[in-house]
Amino acid sequence: MGARRRRTLLEAVVAHVGVAADALLGTDLVAADTQPAARGGAGGAYLFAPRLDNLASCHAGLHALLAATEPTPHTRVLVANDHEEVGSASAEGARGSFLADVLARVAAATVDDR
């Protein structure tokens, strides 16, 4: 008796969706940490939670932007990219052209042509 073959991820997806594999135009796998947040370390002083670094920096950046009430001739921008820790080359990543494109359009729209 030979070893039992495990089905591939693609086979599992098409079985779940109920279509033939060649009917799929593409696939994308996104893994998410499902562990709940927990306290640990000496006296429970540390908080361990998935995505906490991203959420904390976005929260701090947004509060800083909102608190910036002094008038300025410059446009203030907050950028909160997804996928920044995986090389940033994904469609949502920081190395993409989205930010440069948006800033170029903002700059072009606010140039004083006098």
Residue pairs with C-beta under 8 A, 6 or more apart in sequence:
7 15
9 29
10 21
10 24
10 27
11 21
13 24
13 27
14 20
14 21
14 23
14 24
32 50
33 50
33 51
35 50
36 49
37 47
37 48
37 49
37 50
37 52
38 47
38 48
38 49
39 45
39 46
39 47
39 48
40 46
40 48
54 80
54 84
57 80
58 80
61 78
61 80
62 78
64 78
65 76
65 78
68 76
75 106
75 110
77 103
77 106
79 94
79 99
81 88
81 92
81 93
81 94
81 99
82 90
82 92
82 93
83 90
83 92
83 93
83 94
84 93
84 94
86 93
87 93
87 95
88 94
88 95
88 96
89 95
89 96
90 96
